[in-house]
Amino acid sequence: MDLQKPPAAPPAQPPAQAPEGCLVVAIRLPVRIVVLVLVVPVRMAWDALVVVARFLRGTVLRPLGRALLWLAKALFVWPLIGLWRYVVVPLGRVLGWLGNVLLVVPAVWSYRYVLTPVGHGIAWLARGTGGGLAWVYARVLTPVGLAVLWLLKGVGAVLAAVGVGAYAGVAWLARYLVVLPARWVHAWILAPVGRAIAWCARGVWLGLAMLVRGIGFVLYWITRVLVVLPASALWRWVLAPVGRFLAVLAREVGDALGHAWRIAGRISLVVGRFLGALFRWIFVEPVRWAYRNVLTPVGRLVRDAVLRPAARAARSVGRTARQALAAARETARQARADVRRMLFGEPRKPSEREALVRREPSEGETRTLGRSTTALTKD
């Protein structure tokens, strides 16, 4: 078991940068200064627009979007849902039932009780017709065909025996009247003429090839001298240095833009914090001080000196009014009871039998564990 700690790995070295020339160093500082001066107003305007956009999004656009969304739901979504749920779906079910009753059921019935028996009959008839045709082919057409074939073979043998002699004569005449003269004409006339024409065409082709090669050689050197060499010199001594300079300038401008954008962000953050602090000390802190040291004591004074006594007075007035109303209701109730007694006499009291039948607990009785006072379980 190895108890020794392995040596620590050396720290990773940053990638070595290529040495920069004096031209790059001379271009970098003025470019960064100019770009910083141009970018700072743009970044501050951009940050101000971002703050305004966030404020508008939180206070105007989001409520407006929610209102428009609700309005769109109320005008389009909910009517479409109601139309689909209460019109299209019931209508589709009705149409499906009608299609099933008017199309599917009659089609199934006609297929099962009309087309299937007719198809079986047609298939039986076709099988019978095919069997009859097969019998005719096997018993009638095949013997007749074999007899015709035997007859044709006999006629062919006779004609072949007669035509052998005629073929030999025709072949001898064609050999001596056509083939041998054509071979002589080809060997002594056409072949020499063709070789001469081929030799002339080869010479003409070689001459044309040499002419085209010479013209191409001349055009190559003219193009090389007048176009390629000037273009190469222009690329090597003008365009390539200018391109390298423009590449260095573009890279430095890009780096300067990034650097200036970050610095402008820092400057914009500092300016924003300064303006926020200024706004806080000019407006927020005075308002807070006025609220804390002026409005709060005044409010407490008004609450303790005016509102609470007014509330107590209102509560006492309300209590007095409620008592007066209760007394008036009690007086009216007694008056109605007196009028009822004068008109109809004293009300009849229930007898003991009726009290037992009603099986209701008396006023002083209470429900305990040993005694039930309900109407169903009372002893």
C-alpha positions in Angstrom: 0.0 0.0 0.0 1.5 3.3 -1.1 1.2 5.9 1.7 3.2 8.6 0.0 1.3 11.5 -1.6 1.8 11.7 -5.3 3.5 14.9 -6.4 1.0 17.6 -7.4 0.6 18.3 -11.0 2.1 21.6 -12.2 -0.4 24.4 -12.7 -1.7 24.8 -16.2 0.1 27.5 -18.1 -2.0 30.0 -20.0 -1.7 29.7 -23.8 1.2 31.8 -25.0 0.1 34.7 -27.1 1.8 35.6 -30.3 4.0 38.7 -30.0 2.3 41.8 -31.3 3.9 44.2 -33.6 4.3 48.0 -33.1 1.5 48.6 -35.6 -1.0 46.8 -33.5 0.1 48.6 -30.3 0.0 52.0 -32.2 -3.5 51.3 -33.5 -5.0 49.9 -30.2 -5.0 53.0 -27.9 -6.5 55.6 -30.2 -9.1 53.1 -31.5 -10.1 52.3 -28.0 -10.4 55.9 -27.0 -12.5 56.8 -30.0 -14.7 53.8 -29.6 -15.2 54.4 -25.9 -16.3 58.0 -26.6 -18.7 56.8 -29.3 -20.1 53.8 -27.3 -20.7 55.4 -23.9 -23.8 57.5 -25.0 -25.1 54.5 -26.9 -24.8 52.2 -23.9 -26.3 54.8 -21.5 -29.2 55.3 -24.0 -29.6 51.5 -24.3 -29.7 51.1 -20.5 -32.2 53.9 -20.2 -34.4 52.2 -22.9 -34.0 48.9 -21.0 -35.2 50.5 -17.8 -38.1 52.2 -19.6 -39.0 49.0 -21.4 -39.1 47.0 -18.1 -41.2 49.7 -16.5 -43.6 49.7 -19.4 -43.7 45.9 -19.5 -44.6 45.6 -15.8 -47.1 48.5 -15.7 -48.6 48.8 -19.2 -47.9 45.9 -21.5 -48.4 43.0 -19.1 -51.9 44.2 -17.9 -52.8 45.2 -21.5 -51.7 41.8 -22.7 -53.8 40.1 -20.0 -56.8 42.2 -20.9 -56.3 41.5 -24.6 -55.9 37.8 -23.8 -59.1 37.8 -21.7 -60.9 39.7 -24.5 -59.6 37.3 -27.1 -60.9 34.3 -25.0 -64.2 36.1 -24.5 -64.6 36.9 -28.2 -63.1 33.8 -29.9 -62.2 30.9 -27.6 -65.3 30.7 -25.4 -67.7 31.1 -28.4 -65.8 28.5 -30.3 -65.8 26.1 -27.3 -69.6 26.7 -26.9 -70.2 26.2 -30.6 -68.1 23.0 -30.6 -69.7 21.6 -27.4 -73.3 22.6 -27.9 -73.7 22.7 -31.7 -71.0 20.7 -33.6 -70.8 17.7 -31.2 -74.6 17.1 -31.0 -75.0 17.7 -34.7 -72.1 15.3 -35.4 -73.8 12.7 -33.2 -77.1 13.2 -35.0 -75.4 13.0 -38.4 -73.5 9.9 -37.3 -76.7 8.2 -36.2 -78.5 9.2 -39.4 -75.5 7.9 -41.5 -75.6 4.7 -39.6 -79.3 4.2 -40.0 -79.6 5.5 -43.6 -76.3 4.2 -45.1 -74.4 1.6 -43.0 -77.3 -0.6 -42.0 -78.9 -0.7 -45.6 -75.4 -1.3 -47.1 -74.7 -4.2 -44.6 -78.1 -5.7 -45.3 -77.8 -5.5 -49.0 -74.2 -7.0 -48.9 -75.3 -9.8 -46.6 -78.7 -10.7 -48.2 -78.3 -9.5 -51.8 -74.7 -9.2 -53.0 -73.4 -12.3 -51.2 -76.0 -14.7 -52.7 -75.6 -13.2 -56.1 -71.8 -13.5 -55.9 -72.1 -17.1 -54.8 -74.4 -17.8 -57.8 -71.9 -16.1 -60.2 -69.0 -18.0 -58.8 -71.0 -21.3 -59.2 -71.8 -20.4 -62.8 -68.2 -19.5 -63.5 -67.0 -22.8 -62.0 -69.5 -24.7 -64.2 -68.4 -22.7 -67.3 -64.7 -23.3 -66.6 -65.3 -27.0 -66.2 -67.1 -27.1 -69.5 -64.4 -25.2 -71.3 -61.7 -27.5 -69.8 -63.6 -30.5 -71.0 -63.9 -29.0 -74.5 -60.2 -28.2 -74.5 -59.2 -31.6 -73.3 -61.6 -33.7 -75.4 -62.0 -31.6 -78.6 -59.3 -29.0 -79.1 -56.3 -31.0 -78.1 -56.9 -34.0 -80.5 -57.7 -31.5 -83.4 -54.5 -29.6 -82.6 -52.4 -32.7 -82.6 -53.8 -33.8 -85.9 -53.2 -30.4 -87.5 -49.6 -30.5 -86.1 -48.9 -33.9 -87.6 -50.3 -32.8 -91.0 -48.1 -29.7 -90.9 -45.0 -31.8 -90.1 -45.7 -34.0 -93.1 -46.1 -31.0 -95.5 -42.9 -29.4 -94.1 -40.9 -32.6 -94.8 -42.1 -32.7 -98.3 -41.3 -29.1 -98.9 -37.8 -29.5 -97.4 -37.1 -32.4 -99.7 -38.1 -30.3 -102.7 -36.3 -27.2 -101.6 -32.8 -28.7 -101.0 -31.9 -28.7 -104.7 -33.3 -25.3 -105.3 -31.3 -23.9 -102.4 -28.0 -25.4 -103.7 -28.6 -23.7 -107.1 -29.5 -20.4 -105.7 -26.4 -20.5 -103.4 -24.0 -21.2 -106.4 -25.5 -18.4 -108.4 -25.2 -15.9 -105.4 -21.6 -16.9 -104.8 -20.4 -16.3 -108.4 -22.7 -13.4 -109.3 -22.7 -11.3 -106.0 -20.1 -12.4 -103.4 -17.0 -12.8 -105.5 -17.5 -9.5 -107.4 -18.2 -7.6 -104.2 -15.1 -9.1 -102.5 -12.9 -8.0 -105.5 -14.4 -4.5 -105.5 -13.7 -4.2 -101.7 -10.1 -5.5 -102.0 -8.9 -3.5 -105.1 -11.1 -0.3 -105.0 -12.7 0.5 -101.7 -9.9 -0.4 -99.3 -7.1 1.6 -101.1 -9.5 4.6 -101.4 -10.4 4.4 -97.7 -6.7 4.2 -96.7 -5.9 7.3 -98.7 -8.8 9.2 -97.2 -7.7 8.1 -93.7 -4.1 9.2 -94.3 -5.3 12.6 -95.6 -7.6 13.0 -92.6 -4.8 12.1 -90.2 -2.5 14.7 -91.7 -5.2 17.4 -91.6 -5.9 16.5 -87.9 -2.2 16.7 -87.0 -1.9 20.1 -88.8 -5.0 21.4 -86.9 -3.6 20.1 -83.6 -0.3 21.8 -84.1 -2.1 25.0 -85.1 -4.3 24.9 -82.0 -1.4 24.0 -79.8 0.6 27.0 -81.1 -2.3 29.4 -80.7 -2.9 28.0 -77.1 0.8 28.5 -76.3 0.8 32.1 -77.5 -2.5 32.8 -75.6 -1.1 31.2 -72.5 2.0 33.4 -72.4 0.0 36.5 -73.4 -2.5 35.8 -70.5 0.4 35.0 -68.1 2.3 38.2 -68.9 -0.7 40.6 -69.2 -3.0 39.1 -66.5 -1.5 36.6 -64.1 1.8 38.3 -63.3 0.2 41.7 -62.6 -2.5 40.1 -60.6 0.0 38.1 -58.6 2.1 41.2 -57.9 -1.0 43.2 -57.0 -2.1 40.5 -54.6 1.3 40.0 -53.1 2.4 43.6 -52.7 -0.9 45.5 -52.4 -4.0 43.5 -51.5 -2.4 41.1 -48.9 -0.7 43.9 -46.8 -3.9 46.0 -47.0 -6.0 42.9 -46.0 -3.7 42.2 -43.1 -3.9 45.8 -42.0 -7.7 45.8 -42.3 -7.9 42.5 -40.4 -5.8 43.9 -37.6 -7.9 47.1 -37.6 -11.1 45.1 -37.6 -9.9 42.8 -34.8 -8.8 45.8 -32.7 -12.1 47.6 -33.4 -14.0 44.5 -32.3 -11.9 44.2 -29.1 -12.3 47.9 -28.5 -16.1 47.7 -29.0 -16.3 44.9 -26.4 -14.0 46.6 -24.0 -15.8 50.0 -24.5 -19.2 48.3 -24.1 -18.2 46.8 -20.8 -16.6 50.0 -19.5 -19.8 51.9 -20.7 -21.9 49.4 -18.7 -19.8 50.2 -15.6 -20.2 54.0 -16.3 -23.9 53.6 -17.0 -24.3 51.6 -13.7 -22.5 54.3 -11.8 -24.5 57.0 -13.4 -27.8 55.1 -12.8 -26.8 54.6 -9.1 -26.0 58.3 -8.8 -29.3 59.3 -10.3 -31.1 56.8 -8.1 -29.4 58.2 -5.0 -30.1 61.7 -6.2 -33.7 60.9 -6.7 -33.9 59.2 -3.3 -32.3 62.1 -1.5 -34.3 64.8 -3.4 -37.7 63.1 -3.4 -37.9 59.8 -1.5 -36.2 60.8 1.7 -38.1 64.1 2.1 -41.4 62.3 1.5 -40.4 59.6 3.9 -39.4 62.2 6.5 -42.6 64.1 6.0 -44.6 60.9 6.3 -42.7 59.8 9.4 -42.4 63.1 11.3 -45.5 65.1 10.0 -48.2 62.9 8.6 -47.9 60.0 11.1 -48.2 62.3 14.3 -51.0 64.3 12.7 -52.8 61.0 11.8 -52.4 59.7 15.3 -53.6 62.9 16.7 -56.6 62.9 14.4 -57.2 59.2 15.3 -57.0 59.8 19.0 -58.7 63.2 19.2 -61.4 62.9 16.5 -61.9 59.4 15.1 -61.9 57.3 18.3 -64.3 59.7 20.2 -66.5 59.8 17.1 -66.5 56.0 16.9 -67.3 55.7 20.6 -70.1 58.2 20.2 -71.4 56.4 17.1 -71.3 53.1 19.0 -73.1 54.6 22.0 -75.7 56.1 19.6 -76.1 52.8 17.9 -76.4 50.9 21.3 -79.1 53.4 22.4 -80.9 53.1 19.1 -80.8 49.3 19.4 -82.1 49.4 22.9 -84.9 51.8 21.9 -85.8 49.5 19.0 -85.8 46.5 21.3 -88.1 48.3 23.7 -90.4 49.3 20.9 -90.5 45.7 19.6 -91.2 44.4 23.1 -94.0 47.0 23.6 -95.5 46.1 20.2 -95.3 42.3 21.1 -97.1 42.9 24.4 -99.7 45.1 22.6 -100.4 42.3 20.1 -100.6 39.7 22.9 -103.1 41.9 24.8 -105.2 42.5 21.6 -105.2 38.7 20.9 -106.3 38.0 24.5 -109.1 40.5 24.3 -110.3 39.1 21.0 -109.8 35.4 21.4 -109.3 34.8 25.1 -106.5 33.0 26.9 -104.7 30.3 24.9 -105.6 26.7 25.8 -102.8 24.9 27.8 -101.9 21.4 26.7 -103.0 18.6 29.0 -100.8 15.9 30.5 -101.8 13.3 27.9 -100.8 15.6 25.0 -97.6 16.4 26.8 -96.9 12.6 27.1 -97.8 12.1 23.4 -95.5 14.8 22.3 -92.6 13.3 24.3 -90.7 16.5 24.5 -88.2 17.2 27.4 -89.1 19.8 29.9 -87.2 23.0 30.3 -85.2 22.0 33.3 -84.2 18.6 32.1 -80.8 18.0 30.6 -79.3 15.1 28.6 -77.1 12.8 30.7 -75.4 9.5 30.2 -78.0 7.7 32.3 -81.1 9.4 30.9 -82.1 10.2 27.3 -84.2 13.2 26.4 -84.7 12.4 22.7 -88.2 11.5 21.4 -87.0 8.1 20.2 -85.0 6.8 23.2 -86.9 8.6 26.1 -88.2 6.2 28.8 
